[in-house]
Amino acid sequence: MTPDSRRLLPSDAPVTMINPQGEALGEVPGDAALLRSLGLLITARRLNDQAYALVRQGRLAVYPSSHGQEACQVAAAQVLDAGDWLFPTYRDTIAAAVKGVDPVEALSLLKGDWHCGYDPYEHHVAPHTTPLATQLPHAVGVAHAARLRGEPTVVMAMCGDGGTSEGDFHEAMNFAAVFQAPVVFFIQNNEYAISVPLARQTHAPSLAHKGIGYGIPGERVDGNDMAALLSVLGAAVARARAGEGPQLVEAHTYRMQAHTNADDATRYRDEGEVQAWVERDPITRLRTYLTGRGVLTPAAEKEFSAEAERAATHLRDGLNQDVTPNPEDLFAYVFSTPTPQLRAQSALVADELSREVTA
């Protein structure tokens, strides 16, 4: 019953295929895939910046930016098939958008309009919500159900380094391992859980080592290297789909901006630390590599910028629209079949509203 412990060990260093200077360190994915990824990265960065601006304009209540770690999210969505499920965290708006969710709908939660502004079944993206790590047992449940039905579905369960300290993370890992669920646990280790550094979260050699105790193979990857992310995550998804059970991938990246707009990151980290990661920016790295190969042309750069602006305009226009809430919605989406109590409460509110209109 005990798996070969040697196959559970992650690499000593994160897998890197293109270094921060834009130089290939070995065989990398094809130019077409990386060129498409660069376009998505440029749009992702623009969406992050636009969302931050919308917070300052009062159109979003809060926004947890993924500026600097967009490669993790773009890659996570890219390696999935249309029928695979993505279970994002509150910071994974970009991953949901790459999977097909309208960013305006994805950000409805953070605007305060809905708990979930889109249909999870349409794009196979679970609700984009704020509770920490609670989505992970749900992700395992979906993966286990798919396996029981004989479906080729793989679930990408995303998590932050802070989420690995939650009980839900460990329960999900054990459940997945015991039932050999086809799920990929993807940890975006961006060095901080709000103001708590990684050193206060764990004493393990890496977060990827956490899989060993559950019999789940782990791997480490440079989270700012798009080529390595596509390769490592793609291989993990393929193994899960082939019936090899759950996989664990830890991406080493960095949160360049504050935890959210309500956070003051200067209180717990210095600017020198942040600047050291500027040189490892995933967009700069991939752009340098593709330019050196003659793949990235001025025309392609222009089109990528234009597409990013179109996406930002769509987001800005969508979130600048005022929404008139319908009080009946308070009761309409609690249960598929309303309980007697809900019907009574709904009738009470409707009666009060009708008397306000006639008053």
Disulfide bonds with the S-S distance in Angstrom:
none
